[in-house]
Amino acid sequence: MQGREWWRDAVIYQVYPRSFQDSDGDGIGDLQGIIRRLPHIASLGADCIWLSPVFLSPQKDMGYDVSDYCDIDPLFGTLADFDALIAAAHGVGMRVITDQVLSHSSDQHPWFRESRASRDNPKADWYVWADPMPDGSPPTNWHSHFGGPAWEFDATRGQYYLHNFLASQPDLNFHNPGVQEAILATCEFWLQRGLDGFRLDTVNYYVHDALLRSNPPAEARPQVMATDLYGMQRNIYNKSRPENLAFLRRLRQLTDRHDDIMMVGEVGEMGDRSIELMAEYTAGRDHLHMAYSFAMLSPDFTAAHFRRCIEGFQTGAPDGHPYWSFSNHDVPRHPSRWADHAVDHDAMARLSCAMLMAFEGTIGIYQGEELGQEETALDYHELTDAQALRFWPAVKGRDGCRTPMVWEADAPHAGFSTGTPWLPVKAPQLARAVDRQQADPDSVLNFYRRAIAFRKASPALSGGRTTFLDLPEPVLAFRRAAADQVLTCVFNLSPAPIVLGLTGDAALAGPHAATLAGGRLRLPGNGFALLDHDGALALDIKTFEHAD
């Protein structure tokens, strides 16, 4: 482990700044609020904070539409507040990374305003512009993630511009060397301020097909994102182009000029293609340090699915390093997403925590996850998310996982703000407030603390290799082996109790929901166990049975 990079076994805590803590009463969380609540994050044992965007933005997509890459939006504070957050986090032993939204900017960015003004200005080619087809239709058949064509007609230039997301989020043209230089300069700006790395949003969307070829139809079932139109194509020309790798090498060269910097990329793909890209993007020492996909952020909840994700990465990206998480700001919270497989909400929260902390690689948790927070049910008039506003009620949007943190159950708005929050705090969330869980040793919050502490203290979980055991559904079982510890990790993914027969000597280790006696491991519904053993240990599938 000597010389091992800090991020390889780190637990990274995602902060969604709008919803973490408001310090000035405007109903929107901010940087000073995050500083105030740093002790909570530190108490979990997190190694790093990932901040969703805090840059200057018109907030059409909640900060994922940047209008100035080198300034803080006044909603969140100032550059001085950002510097203070970096210093405060470093002071308690935590690193800080930020979302970098490099594939596209806001249409309010000065670069785009200049680009759209004419066809011959210095930045005319900084975005992806193309003439209409002879009948006036868009240049390609590409879809936007947020519905409709990925092209918007601009009357001033008499051309279409590309937007993979909202029309107010035009895509930058990474075929232009000037764009690459400008983007790299913005990244250097934040590294100079002491930032510890980047979470690269939509990292496979930087480069588009220069020939503007239309996509063929999808060969498999649709990949549903905001709508199913996007997934009805094989998206081979609008993203994931081979030229992406050259820019990632330039990013890595930049970060390698600084000490201990980490980059993790969000790969916007599903299935086998996501594994292929994660392998390509993390190969060797001249690309990303880590990558993750949406594979574990889906509704799938079977042993075969989790095994396929992990073994797929082991096989397809042997030189890469994975980043696993179950929730983030873009998907329904996982205890709600997997509720059909749960004994109850808390049992699923504990089981999923135990699983995640046993996975090999870097671990990400999303604010409120440590409280067992569930998805918030919102009415149409409460929504802010562009996806939901356009496609309601078929699409519920992302607001349900973005509602404010609940700190004090009896305080106005759960202690999040003295003003009216930008999204409501509702009764089901209040029941899971930090202050109600703090003193309860059996709370989900304290379970997270114990599970993270055990992971950090365990050589097998922090650095051991993974080998899966062949057991039938609904049992997920694998071995984590390091030089001085071997753990066999067993998880019951169903609400029904299960009994397994053991051959060999073992003892329960760390947080668990199981009993071990007489060579039989009894797992209640959503039960789990980590078995510590020196010699060989087998889970005898011949005695596998559902408990009465």
C-alpha positions in Angstrom: 0.0 0.0 0.0 3.0 2.3 0.3 2.9 5.0 -2.3 -0.7 4.1 -3.2 -2.6 7.1 -4.6 -5.1 8.6 -2.1 -8.1 8.1 -4.4 -7.7 4.3 -5.0 -9.7 3.3 -1.9 -11.3 6.7 -1.1 -14.9 7.3 -0.1 -16.1 10.4 -2.0 -19.1 12.4 -0.7 -21.1 14.2 -3.3 -22.4 17.6 -2.2 -25.2 19.1 -4.3 -24.6 22.7 -3.2 -28.1 24.1 -3.8 -29.5 21.6 -1.3 -26.8 21.1 1.3 -27.0 24.2 3.6 -28.1 27.8 3.1 -26.2 30.4 5.1 -27.9 33.6 4.0 -31.6 32.8 4.0 -32.2 32.9 0.2 -33.4 29.3 0.2 -30.4 28.1 -1.9 -27.4 26.3 -0.4 -24.0 27.9 -0.7 -20.3 27.5 0.0 -20.4 29.0 3.5 -23.2 26.5 4.3 -21.0 23.7 3.2 -18.1 25.0 5.4 -20.6 25.0 8.3 -21.5 21.4 7.8 -18.0 20.0 7.1 -17.9 18.3 10.5 -20.9 16.1 9.4 -19.1 14.9 6.3 -15.8 14.4 8.2 -17.7 12.4 10.9 -18.6 9.8 8.2 -15.0 9.2 7.4 -15.2 10.6 3.9 -11.9 11.3 2.2 -13.1 13.8 -0.4 -15.9 16.1 -1.3 -17.3 16.3 -4.9 -19.1 19.6 -5.5 -21.7 19.8 -8.2 -21.2 23.0 -10.3 -20.9 26.3 -8.4 -19.7 28.3 -11.4 -21.4 31.4 -12.9 -24.5 30.2 -14.6 -28.1 31.2 -15.6 -29.1 28.0 -13.9 -31.3 26.7 -16.8 -29.9 23.2 -15.9 -28.9 24.0 -12.3 -25.3 25.0 -13.0 -24.6 22.4 -15.7 -24.8 25.4 -18.1 -21.7 27.4 -17.3 -21.5 31.1 -18.4 -18.0 31.7 -16.8 -15.7 28.8 -16.1 -13.5 30.9 -13.8 -15.9 32.5 -11.4 -18.4 31.4 -8.7 -22.1 32.1 -9.1 -23.3 34.7 -6.5 -26.0 32.2 -5.5 -23.2 30.1 -3.9 -20.8 32.9 -2.8 -17.5 34.2 -4.0 -14.0 33.0 -5.1 -12.9 33.9 -1.5 -15.6 31.6 -0.2 -14.4 28.8 -2.5 -10.8 29.3 -1.3 -12.1 29.2 2.3 -13.9 25.9 1.6 -10.7 24.4 0.1 -8.7 25.5 3.2 -11.3 24.2 5.7 -11.7 20.8 4.0 -7.9 20.4 3.8 -7.8 21.4 7.5 -9.9 18.3 8.4 -8.0 16.0 6.1 -10.5 16.0 3.2 -9.8 16.7 -0.5 -12.2 18.6 -2.8 -13.0 18.0 -6.4 -15.5 19.9 -8.6 -17.8 19.1 -11.5 -16.2 20.3 -14.8 -18.8 20.7 -17.5 -16.6 20.9 -20.5 -18.6 19.4 -23.4 -21.0 22.4 -23.5 -21.4 25.9 -22.1 -24.4 28.1 -21.5 -25.7 30.1 -24.4 -25.0 33.1 -22.2 -21.2 32.4 -22.2 -19.3 35.3 -23.9 -17.7 32.6 -26.2 -21.1 31.6 -27.6 -22.4 35.1 -27.8 -19.4 36.0 -30.0 -19.7 32.8 -32.0 -23.3 33.2 -32.9 -22.8 36.9 -34.0 -21.4 36.0 -37.4 -19.8 33.3 -39.5 -16.4 35.1 -39.6 -15.6 36.3 -36.1 -12.6 34.9 -34.1 -14.8 32.4 -32.2 -17.1 31.6 -35.1 -15.9 28.0 -35.1 -15.8 27.5 -31.3 -19.2 25.8 -31.3 -20.7 23.2 -33.6 -22.4 25.0 -36.4 -23.8 23.5 -39.6 -26.0 24.5 -42.5 -29.6 23.2 -42.8 -30.4 20.4 -45.1 -31.9 21.5 -48.5 -35.4 21.2 -47.0 -34.4 23.2 -43.9 -34.3 20.2 -41.6 -31.4 19.7 -39.1 -28.0 18.6 -40.4 -28.2 15.1 -38.8 -30.9 12.9 -37.1 -29.2 13.2 -33.7 -31.5 13.5 -30.7 -31.1 15.7 -27.6 -31.2 14.0 -24.2 -33.9 16.5 -23.1 -36.2 15.8 -26.0 -36.4 16.9 -29.7 -33.6 17.3 -32.2 -30.0 18.0 -30.9 -29.9 21.0 -33.3 -31.3 24.5 -32.8 -31.7 27.0 -35.7 -30.1 30.4 -35.2 -31.5 33.1 -37.4 -28.5 35.4 -37.1 -26.1 32.9 -38.7 -28.7 31.1 -40.7 -27.3 27.8 -39.3 -28.0 25.2 -36.7 -25.9 24.7 -33.6 -25.5 21.4 -31.7 -26.8 20.8 -28.2 -26.8 17.3 -26.7 -28.9 18.6 -23.8 -31.0 21.8 -23.6 -31.0 24.3 -26.5 -29.5 26.7 -24.0 -26.4 24.4 -23.6 -24.6 24.6 -27.0 -21.8 22.1 -27.5 -18.2 23.3 -27.8 -16.3 22.3 -30.9 -13.3 20.3 -29.6 -12.0 19.9 -33.2 -10.9 23.5 -32.8 -7.4 23.8 -31.1 -8.4 27.1 -29.6 -11.3 25.6 -27.7 -9.0 22.9 -26.2 -6.5 25.5 -25.1 -9.2 27.7 -23.5 -10.7 24.7 -21.7 -7.4 23.5 -20.4 -6.7 27.1 -19.1 -9.9 27.0 -17.1 -8.9 23.7 -15.5 -5.5 25.1 -14.6 -7.2 28.1 -13.0 -8.8 25.8 -10.4 -5.8 23.6 -9.8 -3.8 26.8 -9.0 -6.4 27.5 -6.3 -5.7 24.2 -4.6 -8.4 22.0 -6.1 -7.6 18.3 -5.8 -9.2 17.1 -9.0 -12.2 17.0 -11.3 -15.4 15.0 -11.8 -15.7 15.3 -15.6 -19.4 15.6 -16.6 -20.4 13.7 -19.8 -16.7 12.9 -20.5 -17.5 11.0 -23.7 -19.4 13.9 -25.3 -16.5 16.2 -26.0 -15.9 15.4 -29.6 -18.5 14.9 -32.3 -18.2 13.3 -35.8 -16.5 15.9 -38.0 -18.4 14.6 -41.1 -21.8 15.0 -39.3 -23.0 11.5 -40.2 -26.5 10.5 -39.0 -26.8 7.7 -36.4 -28.2 4.3 -37.3 -31.1 2.8 -35.5 -30.5 1.1 -32.1 -29.9 -2.6 -32.3 -31.2 -3.3 -28.8 -33.9 -2.1 -26.5 -34.0 1.7 -26.1 -31.6 3.2 -23.6 -34.1 5.3 -21.7 -32.8 8.6 -20.3 -35.1 11.6 -20.3 -37.1 10.1 -23.2 -36.7 7.0 -25.2 -36.0 8.8 -28.5 -32.3 9.2 -27.6 -32.0 5.4 -27.0 -33.7 4.6 -30.3 -30.4 5.3 -32.1 -26.9 3.8 -31.9 -25.3 7.0 -30.7 -22.0 6.5 -32.5 -21.5 9.8 -34.3 -22.7 12.3 -31.7 -20.5 11.1 -28.9 -17.8 8.6 -27.8 -15.6 9.4 -30.8 -12.0 8.1 -30.9 -10.7 11.7 -31.0 -11.8 12.1 -27.4 -8.8 10.1 -26.2 -6.4 12.7 -27.5 -8.0 15.4 -25.4 -8.0 13.2 -22.4 -4.3 12.8 -22.8 -3.9 16.6 -22.7 -6.0 16.8 -19.6 -3.8 14.1 -17.9 -0.7 16.0 -18.9 -2.1 19.1 -17.2 -3.0 17.3 -14.0 0.3 15.4 -13.9 2.0 18.8 -13.5 0.4 19.0 -10.1 0.7 16.7 -7.1 -2.0 14.2 -6.1 -4.6 15.3 -8.6 -7.4 12.9 -9.6 -9.9 12.9 -12.5 -13.0 10.7 -12.6 -15.1 10.7 -15.8 -18.8 10.2 -16.1 -19.3 7.9 -19.1 -22.7 8.4 -20.6 -23.2 4.9 -22.0 -24.9 1.7 -20.9 -24.2 -2.0 -21.2 -21.0 -3.4 -22.8 -20.2 -0.2 -24.5 -19.9 1.6 -21.1 -17.2 -1.0 -20.1 -15.4 -0.6 -23.3 -15.2 3.2 -22.9 -14.2 2.9 -19.2 -11.4 0.7 -20.3 -10.3 3.0 -23.1 -10.5 6.1 -20.9 -8.5 4.7 -18.0 -5.9 2.7 -19.9 -2.3 3.3 -18.9 -1.2 6.4 -17.1 -2.0 9.0 -19.7 -5.8 9.1 -19.5 -8.3 9.4 -16.7 -7.6 8.0 -13.3 -11.1 6.6 -13.0 -14.4 6.4 -14.8 -17.9 5.3 -14.0 -21.1 4.7 -15.9 -24.8 4.6 -15.0 -24.8 0.8 -14.8 -25.2 0.7 -11.0 -27.5 3.8 -11.0 -30.3 1.8 -12.7 -33.3 -0.1 -11.4 -31.5 -3.4 -11.9 -31.1 -5.3 -8.6 -29.9 -8.8 -9.0 -26.7 -10.6 -8.1 -26.1 -11.3 -11.8 -26.3 -7.6 -12.6 -23.8 -6.5 -9.9 -21.5 -9.3 -10.7 -21.7 -8.5 -14.5 -20.8 -4.8 -13.7 -17.7 -5.7 -11.6 -16.4 -8.6 -13.6 -17.1 -6.8 -16.8 -14.8 -4.0 -15.6 -12.2 -6.5 -14.4 -12.1 -8.2 -17.8 -12.7 -5.2 -20.0 -10.6 -2.7 -18.2 -7.8 -4.6 -16.5 -5.6 -1.6 -16.3 -8.3 0.8 -15.1 -9.7 1.7 -11.7 -13.5 1.7 -11.0 -15.7 4.2 -9.2 -18.9 2.7 -7.9 -22.0 4.5 -6.6 -25.7 3.8 -6.2 -27.1 7.3 -6.2 -26.3 10.8 -7.5 -28.1 14.0 -8.5 -29.5 12.5 -11.8 -31.3 9.4 -10.7 -33.9 8.4 -8.1 -32.4 7.6 -4.7 -31.6 3.9 -4.6 -33.6 2.8 -1.5 -36.7 4.0 -3.4 -35.5 2.7 -6.7 -35.0 -0.8 -5.3 -38.0 -0.8 -2.9 -39.6 -3.8 -4.5 -36.6 -5.9 -3.2 -36.7 -4.6 0.3 -38.0 -5.8 3.7 -38.3 -2.2 4.5 -36.6 1.1 3.7 -34.0 0.9 6.4 -33.1 -2.7 5.6 -32.4 -1.7 2.0 -30.4 1.3 3.1 -28.1 -0.9 5.3 -27.8 -3.7 2.7 -26.8 -1.3 -0.1 -24.3 0.5 2.2 -22.7 -2.9 3.2 -22.5 -3.9 -0.5 -21.0 -0.7 -1.7 -18.4 -0.6 1.1 -17.4 -4.1 0.2 -16.8 -3.3 -3.5 -13.3 -3.1 -4.9 -12.4 0.4 -6.1 -13.3 4.0 -5.2 -16.7 4.5 -3.5 -19.1 7.4 -4.1 -22.0 8.4 -1.8 -24.6 11.1 -2.4 -25.7 13.6 0.2 -28.6 12.2 2.3 -27.8 8.7 1.3 -26.2 8.3 4.7 -29.6 9.1 6.3 -31.4 6.4 4.2 -33.1 9.3 2.5 -35.9 8.3 0.1 -37.0 9.9 -3.2 -39.2 13.0 -2.5 -42.6 12.9 -4.2 -43.3 16.3 -5.7 -46.3 17.9 -7.4 -46.0 19.5 -10.8 -46.1 23.1 -9.4 -43.1 22.3 -7.2 -40.8 21.2 -10.1 -37.8 23.0 -11.4 -36.2 20.3 -13.6 -36.4 20.9 -17.3 -36.9 17.2 -18.1 -39.9 16.9 -15.8 -41.5 20.2 -16.8 -41.4 19.1 -20.5 -42.5 15.4 -20.1 -44.6 15.3 -17.0 -46.1 12.9 -15.9 -44.3 10.2 -17.9 -41.0 11.6 -16.6 -40.8 12.6 -12.9 -37.4 14.4 -13.4 -34.5 14.8 -11.0 -35.9 17.1 -8.4 -37.0 14.2 -6.2 -33.4 13.3 -5.4 -32.3 17.0 -5.0 -34.5 18.2 -2.2 -32.7 19.8 0.8 -30.7 18.0 3.4 -32.6 17.5 6.7 -30.5 18.6 9.6 -32.9 19.3 12.5 -36.3 17.8 12.4 -38.0 20.5 14.5 -36.3 23.5 12.9 -38.0 25.5 10.1 -37.2 23.7 6.8 -35.2 21.1 8.8 -32.4 23.6 9.5 -31.6 23.9 5.8 -32.6 27.5 5.5 -34.3 30.4 7.3 -36.0 31.3 4.0 -38.2 29.3 1.6 -36.2 26.5 0.1 -35.9 26.3 -3.7 -37.4 22.7 -3.3 -39.7 21.8 -0.5 -38.8 19.8 2.6 -41.5 17.2 3.2 -42.6 15.1 6.2 -41.1 11.8 5.0 -37.7 13.4 4.8 -38.0 15.1 8.2 -38.2 11.7 9.9 -34.7 11.0 8.8 -33.1 14.2 10.0 -29.5 14.1 11.2 -30.4 15.1 14.8 -32.9 12.3 15.1 -30.3 9.7 14.0 -27.2 11.1 15.7 -27.7 9.5 19.1 -29.4 6.3 17.9 -26.7 3.6 17.6 -29.0 1.6 15.3 -29.7 4.5 12.9 -28.8 4.3 9.2 -26.4 7.3 9.8 -24.4 5.4 12.4 -24.4 2.3 10.3 -22.7 4.3 7.5 -20.1 5.5 9.9 -19.4 2.0 11.1 -19.3 0.5 7.6 -16.9 3.2 6.3 -14.7 2.8 9.3 -14.5 -0.9 8.9 -13.7 -0.6 5.2 -10.8 1.7 6.0 -9.5 -0.6 8.7 -9.8 -3.7 6.6 -6.8 -4.6 4.3 -9.1 -6.8 2.3 -11.8 -4.2 1.6 -9.4 -1.3 1.1 -7.0 -3.0 -1.3 -7.9 -6.7 -1.8 -8.7 -8.3 -5.1 -12.2 -9.6 -5.9 -13.2 -13.1 -6.8 -16.9 -14.1 -7.2 -18.5 -17.2 -5.8 -21.1 -19.1 -7.8 -24.3 -19.0 -5.9 -27.9 -18.8 -7.2 -30.1 -15.7 -7.0 -30.7 -13.8 -4.9 -27.3 -14.3 -3.2 -24.4 -12.1 -4.2 -21.1 -13.5 -2.9 -17.5 -12.6 -3.5 -14.1 -12.9 -1.8 -11.8 -9.9 -1.1 -8.3 -11.1 -0.5 -5.2 -9.1 0.6 -1.9 -10.4 1.9 -2.9 -10.3 5.5 -6.7 -10.7 5.4 -9.4 -12.7 3.5 -13.1 -11.8 3.7 -15.9 -13.6 2.1 -18.8 -11.1 1.5 -22.4 -12.4 1.3 -25.5 -10.4 0.5 -29.2 -11.5 0.4 -30.8 -9.3 -2.3 -34.3 -10.5 -1.5 -36.8 -9.8 1.4 -37.0 -13.5 2.1 -34.7 -15.2 4.7 -32.0 -17.5 3.4 -29.8 -20.1 5.0 -26.4 -21.2 3.6 -24.2 -24.1 4.6 -20.5 -23.4 5.3 -17.5 -25.7 5.0 -14.5 -24.3 6.9 -13.9 -22.0 9.9 -15.0 -18.4 9.7 -16.2 -15.6 12.0 -18.5 -12.7 11.4 -16.6 -9.4 10.9 -17.6 -5.8 10.9 -21.2 -4.6 10.6 -23.6 -7.4 9.7 -27.2 -8.6 9.6 -26.7 -12.4 10.0 -26.1 -15.2 12.4 -23.4 -17.9 12.1 -23.7 -21.1 14.1 -23.3 -24.8 13.5 -21.9 -24.4 10.0 -24.9 -22.4 8.9 -25.1 -18.8 7.9 -28.6 -17.4 8.3 -29.4 -14.2 6.4 -32.7 -12.4 7.1 -34.4 -10.6 4.3 -31.8 -8.1 3.0 -29.3 -9.6 5.4 -25.5 -9.6 4.8 -22.3 -10.9 6.3 -18.6 -10.4 6.0 -16.8 -13.7 7.0 -13.2 -13.5 8.2 -11.2 -16.7 7.6 -7.6 -17.9 7.3 -8.2 -21.2 5.5 -10.4 -22.3 2.7 -14.1 -21.5 3.0 -16.9 -22.8 0.9 -20.6 -21.8 0.8 -22.2 -25.2 0.1 -24.8 -24.6 -2.6 -26.1 -28.2 -1.9 -27.5 -27.0 1.4 -28.7 -23.8 0.0 -32.3 -23.3 0.9 -35.0 -20.7 1.6 -35.6 -20.5 5.3 -39.0 -21.3 6.7 
